[in-house]
Amino acid sequence: MTKVLVATDKAFAPAAVKGIRQVVEQAGFELVLLENYTNQDDFIKAVADADAVIVRSDKTDKAVIDAGFNLKIVVRAGAGYDNIDLSAATAKGVVVMNTPGQNSNAVAELALGMMVYYVRNFFNGKSGWELKDKKLGIHAYGAVGKIVARIARGFGMEVYAFDPFIPREAIEKDGVKWISSVEELYSKCNFISLHIPANSQTRQSVNFGLLSRMPMPAVLVNTARAEVINEADLLKMFQERKDFAYLSDVEPTNKAEIEAGFKAKYFCTPKKMGAQTEEANINAGIAAARQIVNFINNGDKTFQVNK
């Protein structure tokens, strides 16, 4: 019998587990849960006889993949998959997938929520300012970026987007202004919302050269990955631009230094929270289960990321 392991150090919501179980067992597969584990060795032991694995942000490294003697597929319940060793999976012939779009609304709402929280002075009772008529630049116009644009336009913001992989007409049909270069995006917008993946082209690409182009006041919102930020340059921006603010759900490694000197211009959630809603939890988990069933039964590789 095909065995599907759900390995989550942060467990899915009960409703998500129920939905995953229904999809898996209706296909005639066995579901095994490894929830709230604290030792990576537990994951390595549990994967030994699994044919398929569903993870969230769990570290799925070479040791895990090599331990899966029967492993055929790993699905990341979410969009980002930098927690999975793609090279190790590819070398072993293991298909890796993500579930794009399932968490998008949750992430987008968090991005706008942090903007509101900041411009209203973290709700401290003092007079703040409004998002209406401010210029928002969306750096990567994928599933999340599109929803950020829609919500921001509802606030009355003037929305711009840069994405070299999305046709101009696809951006403009949403009422968003297309920008031809990342430099122009940063030069034009008071707010920048980051939605780029962390890869060899993007790591530390958001640097002082880009950030210093932003008009005053400048607010950078990061619900993507910490790795895309050049953290030394981030600190330099705080030091040289008193109008600059950084809002994120991924902590920089120099968080303590930033908080010590610029607490009024910085906010970070206690842990990564972009996908932390009940709806996103359920959507991504069930999508992952369905993708596994479709792959095992039909060879469907639609969402494969290690091609």
QUIHU-V222833 format. One record per helix or strand of 3 or more residues. SS is the DSSP state (h for helix, s for strand). FROM is the first residue (numbers start at 0). LEN is the number of residues. If there is no record, write none. Layout:
SS,FROM,LEN  SS,FROM,LEN
This chain:
s,2,6  h,13,13  s,29,6  h,39,10  s,51,4  h,61,6  s,72,4  h,85,7  s,94,4  h,103,16  h,120,3  s,134,5  h,142,12  s,157,5  h,167,5  h,181,7  s,190,4  h,207,4  s,217,5  h,225,3  h,230,10  s,243,5  h,254,11  s,265,3  h,277,21
